[in-house]
Amino acid sequence: MVVDIFNTDKNYALILADPPWKQSRGGKKSVRKNSSGKPLEYPVLSLDEIFEHLKQANSLTGDNSILFLWTIEKYLFEAQELAEQLGYKLHSRMIWDKQIGIPAAFTIRFGHEYLLFMYKGKLIPIAKEERGKIHSVFHEKPTKHSKKPEVSYQIIERLYPDITKLELYARNERTGWDCWGNEV
């Protein structure tokens, strides 16, 4: 279900966010191009704008909540810091091995993204039947620029099948989730 995070009284126990981080091709100043130099299909946001969205979503949570926050290498520490400013603590850095990669500044290939698994208050227990079964590294080839792997949603749904979920910067509606984003 599509929801307006600025105009709702809903409450969520879990937030998944895939912010549109600013990216540019080596040395160029354009912030609407991906590392291949092609224009991005969506507008990017400043750290301040991303923080305001996360802050608003956080206001829809209780004392104990979960945040899964996607980030790229360039923003790994800034992403964690933004979440920590909202009271979240790091539980784990999960890694999406894309099995391919883009050579950043023509040096090494960046073939991964991070999914920060964070919590506020007390860590909400995961489903008992999933304890110890999920690995911190998961593998799936990308299908479209910035589209996150299906396996990541499956992991979250396996860990937390019965809590209220909100996806920020969503592209599609998903059963069992509320979503907010300019592409939904």
Sequence and secondary structure as in RCSB ss.txt:
>XXXX:A:sequence
MVVDIFNTDKNYALILADPPWKQSRGGKKSVRKNSSGKPLEYPVLSLDEIFEHLKQANSLTGDNSILFLWTIEKY
LFEAQELAEQLGYKLHSRMIWDKQIGIPAAFTIRFGHEYLLFMYKGKLIPIAKEERGKIHSVFHEKPTKHSKKPE
VSYQIIERLYPDITKLELYARNERTGWDCWGNEV
>XXXX:A:secstr
 B  TTS    EEEEEE   B B  TT   SBB TTS B SS  B HHHHHHHHHHHHTTEEEEEEEEEEE GGG
HHHHHHHHHHTTEEEEEEEEEEEEEEEEGGGSSEEEEEEEEEEEESS     GGGTTT  SEEE   SSTT   H
HHHHHHHHHSTTS EEEET SS  TTEEEE TT 
